Amino acid sequence: MNSTPTLRRSLLYVPGDKEAMLARAASRGADALILNLEDAVAPANKDLARQMVAHALQALDFGAAEVIVRINPPDTETGYRDLLAIVPCGPAAILIPKVGSAEDARSVGRTVERLEAVHGLASGRTHIMCMIESAAGVLNAPEIAACHPRVAALIFGAVDLSTEIGCAPLPGEGVLLHAAGRLILAARAAGIDAIDTPHMQLNDPDGLARSSRLARDLGFDGKSAIHPAQIATINAAFSPTAEQVAWAKRVIALVPNGDPARLGAALLDGQLIETPHLARAQRILAASERLGTNSF
């Protein structure tokens, strides 16, 4: 399995060329920070952003947040320079934009492996995450998700995808809903995380709450954010409730002598409880434990 136990409810994009934003990023409450070298940075500022992010990785304390760097397309000179500068600084993961095929991710995996070896870093320490934001990426999502042991997450990019295919940019409807479902299934089959696209309307708290709940109910593990004000709403949507934790504990209590192999079928409040329910209960309690809310 490629996944890690990292909690990824909220992933906040931080422009790589904004020193003040980089300095404050750790205080925003996001589970993960995506230090962005790609589309948030003007072409004239690419070199500056790369230098600033490399410095931030070495000089700033990001606390418990998982630190991810979104590079430029790796088949460009700019993207290759990003890898050369960033991997030695030890980010938790490299986010590859516009992944259309498994080879796109495998190529980056090979480069990361070489850089870890050259710089004396522990092999396998740097994960890879793949932006799925094209028709080819959606269709190839199962192969991409399973193509390399470093791949830890697929991240949905609905804005670029909707532009390419000419549909309305409404992630919960039409072809984008189909694309999201395919991405989630691919991630689940590979044992990795699936992260939803950002809610692009900044002054729309109700819409953000609805899209976050929809993403959770579809099966996403978390949601990207483009502004710190979105973090609390996203975190709340993807955190187990007290009722869910209580249900999960009651399910676990049904397991004879703590041995899942002996569960068989049982009843809880008139509902048939089987092995899939046990897996869901374990997932809820694992997330609750990481959040420190297991005492509900």
matplotlib code that plots the C-alpha trace (Angstrom):
import matplotlib.pyplot as plt

x = [0.0, 1.3, -0.6, 0.6, -1.4, -1.2, -4.4, -5.2, -8.6, -7.4, -4.6, -3.9, -2.2, 0.5, 2.1, 5.8, 6.8, 4.9, 7.3, 4.7, 2.3, 5.0, 5.9, 2.3, 1.3, 1.9, -0.5, -3.5, -4.7, -4.4, -3.3, -1.1, 0.5, 1.1, 3.9, 3.0, 5.7, 3.3, 0.2, 0.1, 3.5, 4.1, 6.7, 9.0, 9.0, 9.7, 13.3, 12.6, 9.7, 12.0, 14.6, 12.1, 10.5, 13.8, 14.8, 11.4, 11.8, 15.2, 14.5, 10.8, 9.1, 5.9, 4.8, 2.6, 1.6, 2.6, 4.6, 4.1, 5.7, 3.8, 6.4, 6.0, 5.5, 8.5, 9.0, 10.0, 13.3, 11.5, 10.0, 13.3, 15.0, 12.3, 13.1, 16.8, 16.3, 13.5, 14.0, 17.3, 15.4, 13.3, 9.6, 7.1, 5.9, 6.3, 3.0, 3.1, 0.8, -1.1, -0.4, -1.8, -0.2, 1.5, 4.9, 4.6, 4.6, 7.2, 9.6, 9.4, 9.8, 13.0, 14.4, 13.5, 15.2, 18.4, 18.3, 17.8, 20.8, 23.0, 22.2, 22.4, 18.7, 16.8, 15.4, 11.7, 11.3, 9.7, 6.2, 4.6, 1.1, -0.5, -2.8, -5.5, -6.8, -7.1, -9.3, -6.2, -5.5, -9.0, -9.1, -5.6, -6.2, -6.2, -2.8, -1.4, -2.5, -0.8, 2.3, 4.9, 5.2, 5.9, 2.4, 0.5, -2.5, -4.5, -5.6, -8.6, -8.2, -11.7, -10.9, -8.4, -10.5, -13.6, -11.7, -10.4, -13.6, -15.8, -18.2, -19.5, -17.1, -19.5, -17.6, -20.7, -22.5, -22.4, -19.1, -17.1, -19.0, -18.1, -14.5, -14.4, -15.9, -13.3, -10.5, -11.8, -12.2, -8.6, -7.2, -9.2, -8.0, -4.4, -4.8, -3.9, -5.8, -8.1, -8.3, -11.1, -10.7, -10.9, -14.1, -13.2, -15.7, -14.1, -17.1, -19.4, -19.3, -22.5, -21.3, -18.0, -19.8, -22.0, -19.1, -17.1, -19.9, -20.5, -16.8, -16.8, -19.9, -18.5, -15.5, -12.8, -10.3, -10.0, -10.3, -7.9, -8.2, -7.2, -7.6, -7.0, -10.6, -11.7, -9.8, -12.1, -15.1, -13.2, -11.7, -15.1, -16.6, -13.9, -13.7, -15.6, -18.5, -19.2, -22.1, -19.8, -17.2, -19.8, -21.2, -17.7, -16.9, -20.1, -19.3, -15.8, -17.3, -19.3, -16.1, -15.7, -12.5, -11.2, -10.8, -12.2, -12.2, -14.8, -17.3, -19.5, -22.8, -24.2, -27.1, -26.7, -29.9, -31.6, -28.8, -26.9, -23.2, -20.6, -16.9, -17.3, -18.9, -16.0, -13.6, -15.5, -15.6, -11.8, -11.3, -13.4, -11.6, -8.2, -9.0, -10.5, -7.4, -5.1, -7.3, -7.3, -11.1, -11.3, -12.7, -16.1]
y = [0.0, 3.5, 5.5, 7.0, 7.6, 11.4, 13.2, 15.3, 17.0, 20.4, 21.3, 25.1, 26.5, 29.1, 31.2, 30.4, 34.0, 35.6, 35.8, 36.9, 34.1, 31.5, 32.8, 32.6, 29.4, 27.1, 29.1, 28.7, 25.4, 23.3, 19.7, 20.2, 23.2, 23.2, 25.7, 26.6, 27.2, 26.7, 28.6, 31.0, 32.4, 34.8, 33.5, 36.4, 35.2, 31.5, 31.7, 33.9, 31.6, 28.5, 30.2, 31.4, 28.0, 26.3, 28.7, 28.3, 24.5, 24.9, 27.9, 27.9, 25.7, 24.4, 22.5, 19.5, 20.5, 18.2, 20.4, 19.7, 21.6, 22.0, 22.1, 23.3, 20.6, 18.3, 18.0, 21.7, 23.2, 25.2, 22.1, 20.1, 23.0, 22.9, 19.3, 19.9, 22.7, 21.4, 17.7, 18.2, 20.5, 17.6, 18.4, 15.7, 15.4, 16.8, 17.7, 17.1, 19.2, 18.0, 14.3, 12.6, 9.2, 6.8, 7.6, 11.2, 10.2, 7.4, 9.8, 12.1, 9.2, 8.2, 11.7, 12.0, 8.7, 9.9, 13.2, 11.4, 9.2, 12.1, 14.2, 11.4, 11.4, 8.4, 6.5, 6.9, 9.8, 12.1, 11.2, 12.1, 13.5, 13.8, 16.6, 15.0, 18.0, 16.7, 14.2, 12.0, 12.1, 11.1, 8.2, 7.1, 7.6, 3.9, 3.4, 6.7, 5.9, 2.5, 3.3, 4.0, 3.3, 7.0, 8.1, 9.1, 11.0, 12.0, 15.7, 16.7, 19.8, 20.7, 24.1, 23.1, 20.0, 22.0, 24.3, 21.5, 19.7, 22.8, 22.0, 24.2, 24.3, 22.7, 19.8, 18.2, 18.0, 16.4, 15.1, 16.6, 14.4, 11.4, 12.5, 12.9, 9.4, 7.8, 9.6, 8.4, 4.8, 4.8, 6.2, 3.6, 0.7, 1.8, 2.5, 6.2, 9.4, 11.4, 15.2, 17.3, 20.5, 23.9, 25.9, 28.9, 31.4, 33.2, 35.0, 32.0, 30.2, 28.3, 27.1, 26.0, 24.1, 22.3, 21.4, 20.2, 17.9, 16.7, 15.8, 14.0, 12.0, 11.1, 9.5, 12.2, 12.3, 16.1, 19.2, 21.8, 25.4, 28.7, 30.9, 30.5, 31.5, 28.2, 25.9, 25.7, 24.8, 22.1, 20.7, 20.5, 18.7, 16.0, 15.5, 12.6, 13.8, 12.7, 10.6, 8.9, 8.1, 6.7, 4.5, 3.3, 2.4, 0.4, -1.5, -2.3, -3.6, -6.2, -7.9, -11.2, -11.0, -8.3, -10.7, -9.3, -12.7, -13.8, -10.9, -12.6, -10.7, -8.8, -6.4, -2.8, -0.8, -3.0, -2.6, -5.6, -5.1, -6.9, -6.6, -3.5, -1.7, -2.7, -1.2, 2.0, 2.1, 1.5, 4.4, 6.8, 5.9, 6.2, 9.7, 10.6, 9.4, 11.5, 14.5, 13.8, 13.5, 9.8, 10.7, 11.6]
z = [0.0, -0.9, 1.6, 4.9, 8.1, 7.4, 8.0, 4.8, 5.5, 4.2, 1.8, 1.6, -1.5, -0.7, -3.5, -3.5, -4.2, -1.3, 1.7, 4.2, 3.2, 3.5, 7.0, 8.2, 6.5, 9.5, 11.6, 9.3, 10.7, 7.5, 7.7, 4.7, 2.9, -0.9, -1.5, -5.1, -7.8, -10.7, -11.8, -8.8, -9.8, -12.7, -15.3, -14.3, -10.7, -11.2, -10.1, -7.2, -6.0, -6.2, -4.1, -1.5, -1.2, -0.9, 1.9, 3.6, 3.7, 5.4, 7.7, 8.7, 11.3, 9.7, 12.8, 12.3, 8.7, 5.9, 3.5, -0.2, -3.1, -6.4, -9.1, -12.7, -15.3, -15.0, -18.7, -18.8, -17.9, -15.1, -13.6, -13.8, -12.0, -9.4, -8.6, -8.5, -6.0, -3.9, -3.3, -1.4, 1.0, 2.2, 1.5, 2.5, -1.1, -4.6, -6.3, -10.1, -12.1, -15.2, -14.8, -17.9, -17.8, -15.4, -17.1, -16.0, -12.4, -12.8, -14.5, -11.5, -9.2, -10.9, -10.6, -7.0, -6.3, -8.0, -6.1, -2.7, -3.4, -4.6, -1.5, 1.0, 1.9, 3.1, 0.1, -0.2, 2.2, -0.5, -1.6, -4.9, -5.4, -8.8, -10.1, -12.2, -14.3, -17.8, -19.7, -20.2, -16.5, -15.5, -18.0, -16.8, -13.1, -12.2, -13.8, -12.3, -8.8, -8.8, -10.9, -8.2, -4.4, -3.8, -5.0, -2.0, -3.3, -6.4, -6.3, -8.4, -10.6, -11.8, -13.1, -15.8, -16.6, -17.1, -19.4, -21.5, -22.0, -22.2, -19.4, -16.6, -13.7, -11.2, -9.5, -8.1, -11.4, -14.9, -16.3, -13.4, -11.0, -13.2, -13.2, -9.5, -9.0, -11.3, -9.4, -6.0, -7.2, -8.6, -5.4, -3.3, -5.4, -5.0, -1.3, -1.5, -0.7, -3.0, -2.5, -3.9, -6.0, -4.3, -4.0, -6.1, -4.7, -1.7, -0.3, -0.4, 3.0, 2.4, -1.0, 0.6, 3.3, 0.7, -1.6, 1.3, 2.5, -1.0, -1.4, 1.9, 1.0, -2.4, -0.6, -0.9, 2.1, 2.0, 0.0, -1.3, -0.2, -1.9, 1.1, 4.9, 5.6, 4.0, 6.3, 9.3, 7.2, 5.3, 8.5, 10.1, 7.1, 7.1, 10.9, 12.5, 14.6, 18.1, 16.8, 14.3, 16.9, 19.3, 16.5, 15.5, 19.1, 19.4, 16.2, 17.4, 20.7, 18.6, 17.5, 19.5, 21.6, 19.3, 16.4, 13.2, 11.6, 14.1, 13.5, 10.9, 11.0, 14.0, 14.7, 16.0, 16.5, 13.9, 11.3, 10.0, 10.8, 8.6, 7.8, 5.6, 8.5, 10.7, 8.2, 8.2, 12.0, 12.2, 9.7, 11.8, 15.0, 13.4, 12.1, 15.5, 17.3, 15.1, 15.9, 19.6, 19.6, 20.5, 23.9, 22.5]

ax = plt.figure().add_subplot(projection="3d")
ax.plot(x, y, z, "-o")
ax.set_aspect("equal")
plt.show()
